[in-house]
Amino acid sequence: MKKMKYTLLVISLFIFVGCGKADLNMERIDIKGNITSVTLDTSIKNKVDSLLVEATVSSNTTTYDKASVKITKNTVIIVNGVQVDAAIDYLGADTAVEIQFIGPVAESYPVQATADIIRILSPTANPSPIAQEKHVDPLTEAYLLAIDTFYAEDPGLNGDIKYLAIDTTKIDNLNIDSKKELLSALEKYNLTVMDTTFEDLQAEGLIKDLYFEEGILFRIEDEPMTDKALTLRVSKWRSGTGAIGTDKMVFQKIKGTWKITEEGGRWIS
């Protein structure tokens, strides 16, 4: 009897392990290409939070040509058939990968998606630090979240642009270094990032007849921090008849992550 129980246990474990390995199989490849930039998780040392991936020209098996890919605790990362964690040691710049998405895909450009499975095709022993994004200080992350939220909304305003301009003159809670970190973090969109104003863009001839032909302008105005909450007024502007914004967007840090907890006065023109 004991021998039979032991045999059944071994068989059960074999089946269980076999099922686990089956989960590593990819049903499809949503993007196959090279990592061009890496965003690190500020709360966990050397852990990757998201990737920007561009498909290789020779790849004809990919659904998208460029994607901003979020990595979660449920993302499966495979190197040489072995599952690994989301460390920068494995996910460095120029690393070749193929990725299967899970959940909805935000049809901005680049698309924004969550990784289900990442298979690393060319493991990098010493990732290049050049294309890795800097750690962003905790407060700056809230401003980045505000811009990311509006960048993804009304994607038609983002069509055929090469400039991402942001007016930081009304941002009082960030010092000069934090503002630079914000601008650096926005380079993930592969656009020319500018710290400038509407008036300066007009003076440079980039805005003509109330139209920013080659870019979008973000304007953010903040209020002093109260009770660990941050309140912003945010807008994304392309033209006199192409803009969106909100008069109130409240952010609070919940379990180490900034969340939008309240919003009001949303407008569109």
C-alpha positions as CSV (number, residue, x, y, z in Angstrom):
1,M,0.0,0.0,0.0
2,K,2.8,2.4,0.9
3,K,4.6,1.6,-2.3
4,M,1.4,2.3,-4.3
5,K,0.9,5.7,-2.5
6,Y,4.5,6.6,-3.2
7,T,4.1,5.7,-6.9
8,L,1.0,7.8,-7.2
9,L,2.7,10.7,-5.6
10,V,5.6,10.5,-8.0
11,I,3.2,10.4,-10.9
12,S,1.2,13.3,-9.6
13,L,4.4,15.4,-9.2
14,F,5.5,14.5,-12.7
15,I,2.1,15.6,-14.1
16,F,2.2,18.8,-12.1
17,V,5.7,19.7,-13.3
18,G,4.8,18.9,-16.9
19,C,1.9,21.3,-16.7
20,G,4.1,24.0,-15.3
21,K,6.6,23.7,-18.2
22,A,3.7,23.9,-20.7
23,D,2.9,27.4,-19.4
24,L,6.3,28.5,-20.8
25,N,5.1,27.9,-24.4
26,M,4.1,31.0,-26.4
27,E,0.8,30.9,-28.3
28,R,1.8,33.8,-30.5
29,I,4.5,36.5,-30.9
30,D,3.1,40.0,-30.6
31,I,6.5,41.7,-31.0
32,K,10.0,40.3,-31.8
33,G,12.9,42.7,-31.9
34,N,15.5,44.5,-29.7
35,I,15.1,46.3,-26.4
36,T,15.9,50.0,-27.1
37,S,15.4,51.4,-23.6
38,V,14.7,50.1,-20.1
39,T,12.8,51.6,-17.1
40,L,13.8,50.4,-13.7
41,D,11.5,49.8,-10.8
42,T,12.5,52.4,-8.2
43,S,11.3,50.3,-5.3
44,I,13.4,47.2,-6.1
45,K,17.1,47.4,-6.9
46,N,18.0,46.3,-10.5
47,K,14.4,45.1,-11.3
48,V,13.0,46.1,-14.6
49,D,9.6,47.8,-14.7
50,S,9.1,48.3,-18.4
51,L,10.8,48.0,-21.8
52,L,10.6,49.8,-25.1
53,V,11.0,47.2,-27.9
54,E,11.4,47.8,-31.6
55,A,10.8,45.0,-34.1
56,T,13.7,44.0,-36.4
57,V,13.3,44.7,-40.1
58,S,13.8,41.0,-40.9
59,S,11.0,39.9,-38.5
60,N,7.8,39.0,-40.3
61,T,6.2,37.2,-37.4
62,T,5.4,40.2,-35.3
63,T,2.1,42.0,-34.8
64,Y,3.6,45.4,-33.8
65,D,6.7,47.3,-34.9
66,K,7.2,49.1,-31.6
67,A,5.8,48.7,-28.2
68,S,6.1,50.0,-24.6
69,V,5.9,46.8,-22.5
70,K,5.0,46.7,-18.8
71,I,6.5,43.8,-16.7
72,T,4.5,42.6,-13.7
73,K,5.0,39.9,-11.1
74,N,3.1,37.5,-13.3
75,T,5.3,38.0,-16.4
76,V,7.2,34.9,-17.3
77,I,10.7,35.6,-18.5
78,I,12.6,32.7,-20.2
79,V,16.4,32.4,-20.9
80,N,17.6,29.3,-22.6
81,G,14.5,27.4,-21.5
82,V,14.7,28.5,-17.9
83,Q,12.4,30.9,-16.1
84,V,14.3,33.9,-14.5
85,D,13.3,37.1,-12.7
86,A,13.0,40.5,-14.2
87,A,16.6,41.6,-13.5
88,I,18.5,44.1,-15.5
89,D,21.1,41.4,-16.0
90,Y,18.8,39.7,-18.4
91,L,16.8,42.6,-19.9
92,G,19.5,45.0,-21.0
93,A,19.5,47.4,-24.0
94,D,20.0,45.8,-27.4
95,T,18.9,42.4,-26.1
96,A,16.8,40.5,-28.7
97,V,13.4,39.3,-27.4
98,E,10.1,37.9,-28.5
99,I,7.1,38.8,-26.4
100,Q,3.5,37.7,-26.0
101,F,1.1,40.3,-24.5
102,I,-1.7,39.7,-22.1
103,G,-4.8,41.9,-21.6
104,P,-5.8,45.0,-23.6
105,V,-3.3,46.8,-25.8
106,A,-3.5,50.7,-25.8
107,E,-3.4,51.6,-29.5
108,S,-1.2,54.6,-29.1
109,Y,2.2,54.8,-30.8
110,P,4.1,53.0,-29.6
111,V,1.4,50.7,-28.4
112,Q,1.3,50.1,-24.7
113,A,0.9,46.5,-23.4
114,T,1.6,44.1,-20.5
115,A,4.0,41.2,-21.1
116,D,2.7,37.7,-20.5
117,I,5.8,35.9,-21.7
118,I,9.2,37.3,-22.7
119,R,11.6,34.9,-24.4
120,I,15.2,36.3,-24.4
121,L,16.9,35.3,-27.7
122,S,20.3,36.9,-27.0
123,P,21.1,37.1,-23.3
124,T,23.2,40.1,-22.4
125,A,25.9,39.5,-19.7
126,N,26.7,43.2,-19.3
127,P,23.7,45.4,-20.4
128,S,24.6,48.7,-21.9
129,P,23.8,51.5,-19.5
130,I,23.4,54.1,-22.2
131,A,19.8,53.2,-23.2
132,Q,18.7,52.4,-19.7
133,E,16.5,55.1,-18.1
134,K,17.6,56.7,-14.8
135,H,15.9,56.0,-11.5
136,V,13.1,58.6,-11.2
137,D,12.5,60.1,-7.7
138,P,9.2,59.1,-6.1
139,L,7.4,62.5,-6.6
140,T,8.5,62.8,-10.2
141,E,6.8,59.5,-10.9
142,A,3.4,61.1,-10.3
143,Y,4.0,63.8,-12.9
144,L,5.2,61.1,-15.3
145,L,2.0,59.1,-14.6
146,A,-0.1,62.2,-15.5
147,I,1.7,62.6,-18.8
148,D,1.5,58.9,-19.6
149,T,-2.2,59.0,-18.9
150,F,-3.0,61.8,-21.3
151,Y,-0.5,60.7,-23.9
152,A,-2.5,57.4,-24.2
153,E,-5.8,59.3,-24.4
154,D,-7.0,60.7,-27.7
155,P,-4.1,59.2,-29.6
156,G,-5.1,61.1,-32.8
157,L,-3.5,64.2,-31.3
158,N,-0.2,62.3,-31.3
159,G,-0.2,61.5,-35.1
160,D,2.9,62.2,-37.1
161,I,4.7,64.1,-34.3
162,K,8.4,64.3,-33.6
163,Y,8.3,66.8,-30.6
164,L,7.0,66.2,-27.1
165,A,7.1,69.6,-25.4
166,I,6.3,70.2,-21.7
167,D,5.9,73.5,-20.0
168,T,7.4,73.1,-16.5
169,T,7.2,76.8,-15.5
170,K,4.1,76.1,-13.3
171,I,5.6,73.0,-11.6
172,D,6.7,74.2,-8.2
173,N,7.0,70.9,-6.3
174,L,9.9,69.6,-8.4
175,N,13.4,71.1,-8.3
176,I,15.6,71.5,-11.3
177,D,17.1,68.0,-11.1
178,S,13.7,66.4,-10.7
179,K,12.4,68.2,-13.8
180,K,15.4,67.0,-15.7
181,E,14.6,63.4,-14.6
182,L,11.1,63.9,-15.8
183,L,12.3,65.1,-19.2
184,S,14.7,62.2,-19.4
185,A,12.0,59.6,-18.6
186,L,9.8,61.0,-21.4
187,E,12.5,60.0,-23.9
188,K,10.9,56.5,-23.8
189,Y,8.5,57.8,-26.5
190,N,11.4,58.2,-28.9
191,L,10.5,61.8,-29.6
192,T,12.5,65.0,-29.2
193,V,11.6,66.2,-25.7
194,M,11.5,69.9,-25.1
195,D,11.1,72.0,-21.9
196,T,9.5,75.0,-23.3
197,T,6.4,77.2,-23.4
198,F,3.6,78.0,-25.9
199,E,5.1,81.5,-26.4
200,D,8.6,80.1,-27.1
201,L,7.2,77.5,-29.5
202,Q,5.5,80.4,-31.4
203,A,8.6,82.5,-31.4
204,E,10.6,79.5,-32.9
205,G,7.9,79.1,-35.6
206,L,6.9,75.6,-34.4
207,I,3.4,76.8,-33.6
208,K,1.7,78.7,-36.4
209,D,-1.9,79.8,-36.6
210,L,-2.6,77.9,-33.3
211,Y,-1.3,74.6,-34.7
212,F,1.7,72.6,-33.4
213,E,2.2,70.7,-36.6
214,E,5.0,68.5,-35.5
215,G,4.4,68.0,-31.8
216,I,2.2,68.2,-28.7
217,L,2.5,70.5,-25.7
218,F,1.8,69.3,-22.2
219,R,1.1,72.0,-19.6
220,I,1.1,71.0,-15.9
221,E,0.3,73.2,-12.9
222,D,0.6,71.8,-9.5
223,E,-0.6,72.7,-6.0
224,P,1.4,72.3,-2.8
225,M,1.4,68.7,-1.4
226,T,-1.3,68.1,1.3
227,D,-1.9,65.0,3.4
228,K,0.4,63.0,1.0
229,A,-1.8,63.9,-1.9
230,L,-0.7,65.8,-5.1
231,T,-3.2,67.8,-7.2
232,L,-2.4,68.7,-10.8
233,R,-4.0,70.5,-13.7
234,V,-2.9,68.8,-16.9
235,S,-3.5,69.5,-20.6
236,K,-2.3,68.0,-23.9
237,W,-2.4,70.6,-26.7
238,R,-2.0,70.1,-30.5
239,S,-4.1,73.0,-31.8
240,G,-6.9,75.4,-31.0
241,T,-9.4,72.7,-31.8
242,G,-7.3,69.7,-30.7
243,A,-6.7,69.6,-27.0
244,I,-7.7,67.7,-23.9
245,G,-7.2,68.3,-20.2
246,T,-8.4,68.2,-16.7
247,D,-8.8,70.9,-14.0
248,K,-8.1,68.5,-11.2
249,M,-6.2,65.2,-11.0
250,V,-5.4,64.0,-7.5
251,F,-2.6,61.5,-6.9
252,Q,-1.9,59.5,-3.8
253,K,0.8,56.9,-3.1
254,I,-0.8,53.6,-2.2
255,K,1.5,50.7,-1.3
256,G,4.5,52.4,-2.8
257,T,2.8,53.2,-6.1
258,W,1.2,56.5,-7.3
259,K,-2.4,56.2,-8.2
260,I,-5.0,58.6,-9.6
261,T,-7.6,58.7,-6.8
262,E,-9.8,61.6,-8.0
263,E,-10.4,63.6,-11.2
264,G,-12.7,66.3,-12.1
265,G,-13.3,69.0,-14.7
266,R,-12.3,67.0,-17.7
267,W,-12.5,69.0,-20.9
268,I,-11.8,68.6,-24.7
269,S,-11.6,71.1,-27.5
